[in-house]
Amino acid sequence: MAAPEVTHLPNLPNDVEGLRQSIRDAVVRVVGEDPRQATERDWMEALAFAIRERMVERRLLTRRQFADEDVKRVYYLSMEYLIGRMLEANLRNMGILEPARQAMADLGVNLDTILDLEDDAALGNGGLGRLAACILESLATQGYPGYGYGIRYEFGMFRQEFEPYHQVEHPDNWLRYGNPWEFPRSDRKYPIHFYGHVVEHHHPRGETRYTWENGEEVLAMAYDYPTAGYGRRNVNNLRLWAAKATRDFDLRYFNEGDYIRAVADKAESETISMVLYPNDATAIGKELRLKQEYFFVSASLQDILDRHLALGYNLDALPDKVAIQLNDTHPAIAVAELMRLLVDCHELSWDRAWDLARRTFAYTNHTLMPEALETWPVELMERVLPRHMGIIYQINHDFLEQVRHRYPGDNDRLARLSIIDEQNGRRVRMAHLAVVGSHRVNGVAALHTQLLQETLFEDFYNLWPERFVNVTNGVTPRLWMIQANPALTELLGQRIGNDWQYDLDRLRALEPYAHDADLQKAFLDVKRANKVRLANLVRERTGVELNPDVMFDVQIKRIHEYKRQLLKLLHVVDLYRRIRAGEDVAPRVVLFGGKAAPGYARAKGIIQVINEVADIVNHDPAVGDRLKCVFFPNYEVSSASIIIPAADVSEQISTAGFEASGTGNMKLALNGALTIGTLDGANIEIRDAVGEESIFIFGMTADEVVEHRRNGPNPEAILAQQPNLAAAVEMIESGFFTCDDPGTHGDLGRYLRHEDPFFVIADYAAYTEACERADTLYADRTAWAEAAILNVARMGYFSIDRTVRDYANQIWDIIPEPVAPSRTNGAA
Ligand SMILES: *Cc1c(COP(=O)(O)O)cnc(C)c1O
């Protein structure tokens, strides 16, 4: 038993004086610089260290309390965390933003300048990774014992540049200055095994055991990122794994005398965590990707079991003390890995292990699109993870026995349900493994969950209807309102107080004031100020000058055919042609933002044509302020926080049935943008919440899209009926906007006329009609302000806190454990 002073946790002061002391000390002791000579980056680093000292105190306090109270924990397994900048978020959630601002000012440093130096932590592609980051923040804010696991990619999402029209990708070396937020845990390393072969051992009592032998080993080393809750003392943890070569690795080759080869191979084995695959909503059948997935899953599960046993629980208590959420199928190999750990390493019987695994896992599906569904060739899985292939066969065998019993003689159903797809050269269907190995499967919006039950997982739904639940996505108001939109936050505070910061439903208190002229004026003033802020950034990044009194119409999201940036572009070209023809059209600024996967040629072509159209439109003196078109480069979380509060109109125009939920739609509506959208994903729930008067719905429904496809779409026939649309397509294919490569726009014309796989042409008339409804309302400033205020007031449901409570109650069975402020830590 250590003496009390040894076990007592420090408790650093959070006032201006205490912070100033810590920051000044850190410049010397951590950064190693003379305060007289410290640069802004030195001060940033010193500030970050002062915050992290305070975070880790609360982290340890939180951990002690969770251990004392025997809590059940949830572990969120995700390949992606799209976090963004951490400095301001950590200051705010730790409750020391204002004291730190003052302390820095006392030291002669402007906090805002410092905040702008930080690179985004972009360890994700888009919505899926951003959801993971929002969920971790909310778990901490609500006091849930919840931990994230993922990969510490050396290089995150690429940085996008245009040269001058097409996208060029540059590596995102986000760790080049080191990272003050991470705690490297060299004591937390786990061996991760690849390749080799399986040996069967027959025991006298008839049971068979397996060992996985030879092959290669790499170590997974933990890097911890404390995650602070807002308005609470809870600090949770995100643990990211980095690959390190084993010492065995060193010895093997060094002893052979080939020093250079040994070092090179060591570096090679560490490539596993080198780079994030920049593909959104497409599966990558690359061996390195499978290794990344298994690498972080195996390390996380070893760590979870270690903690479970170290806390004194036995393995039978696993589902009572542990919930594991699989964010999409990227970590679905966890089902087989947990079986391997329980059966091969902990020597549980197969049936006991299976019962525990299934009650521990739950799986979130993020897409219905076939190209996004992960399947691995059996041959590859057998080579890289031979033991897991055997385990999957066993799981599948037991599962199909159950199906046979339930549906005797139904071989088609067996083939449809099987974890192994026998049609396409034998592949492992990871989604099937995830459904079979989980006690809950959720979609991320009501329509998406319904479509899962009716299409992709229809057979599974018939088998186990109780397994399927919906958990509609949400967004954190801390980042997407308080941080991104300080002006609106201030206005809300004046009108309805700050309770909404903890319970977003309280925004409803704004409803009675929606027609109040003073509030409307203040609301429009805030919006205009945010537009000026964005216009300044756009000028800096692109040189284009925007008029803040014109409607800002934004479509910001990954570039994907189904998201239909081409629909918006056709509208831009249509307006441009009509302006040139002397027609009077409502003025607008159209702002696009988003990255294309580097191998997705069609998406890259869309970026190029948008940039080319923008260049012509923005430089045409006949157009002036009536139309501007901007492609904002390198759209990421930090730029989203500037664009979103400035948007008047939010474009959510995916082909119905394709966008699982969307969360950009929620961020924009929360900030007072009115949505032009299809009945897709969470747009439907947004419409139900805000009411028809605050949203412009258009286009085919998901059912109508299916019907339309069945009837054999005929874009040429539609074009023949719509002269404006036909003229826009002709203008593009004629090469009018061609700046770079003359071939590309002709190809785009053919694509629209003859393929149009996402029905841009079929939905065009309805789309422009919706845009005109928005123009008419926008022209009536009072009516617009009222609709926008009501929109904000009714968005409470889309708080990530509601999402997390839904997971906690329907899936994880965990309860909040707020860290008590009065709890002095000496007693622990
Ligand atoms: C929210 C967000 C997304 C997701 O946007 P959707 O419109 O839902 O596709 C993508 N990227 C970033 C940087 C985001 O902040």
The ligand as an SDF file (V2000), in Angstrom:
LIG
                    3D

 15 15  0  0  0  0  0  0  0  0999 V2000
  -19.8450   16.4730  -41.6690 C   0  0  0  0  0  0  0  0  0  0  0  0
  -18.7160   16.2840  -42.5900 C   0  0  0  0  0  0  0  0  0  0  0  0
  -18.8330   15.3890  -43.6520 C   0  0  0  0  0  0  0  0  0  0  0  0
  -20.1050   14.6330  -43.9500 C   0  0  0  0  0  0  0  0  0  0  0  0
  -20.9200   15.4240  -44.8050 O   0  0  0  0  0  0  0  0  0  0  0  0
  -22.1930   14.8140  -45.5530 P   0  0  0  0  0  0  0  0  0  0  0  0
  -22.8230   16.0080  -46.1700 O   0  0  0  0  0  0  0  0  0  0  0  0
  -23.0680   14.2090  -44.4980 O   0  0  0  0  0  0  0  0  0  0  0  0
  -21.7020   13.8360  -46.5310 O   0  0  0  0  0  0  0  0  0  0  0  0
  -17.7510   15.2440  -44.5030 C   0  0  0  0  0  0  0  0  0  0  0  0
  -16.6060   15.9170  -44.3040 N   0  0  0  0  0  0  0  0  0  0  0  0
  -16.4640   16.7960  -43.3010 C   0  0  0  0  0  0  0  0  0  0  0  0
  -15.1720   17.5420  -43.1430 C   0  0  0  0  0  0  0  0  0  0  0  0
  -17.5080   17.0110  -42.4010 C   0  0  0  0  0  0  0  0  0  0  0  0
  -17.3460   17.8770  -41.3920 O   0  0  0  0  0  0  0  0  0  0  0  0
  1  2  1  0
  2  3  1  0
  2 14  2  0
  3  4  1  0
  3 10  2  0
  4  5  1  0
  5  6  1  0
  6  7  2  0
  6  8  1  0
  6  9  1  0
 10 11  1  0
 11 12  2  0
 12 13  1  0
 12 14  1  0
 14 15  1  0
M  END
$$$$
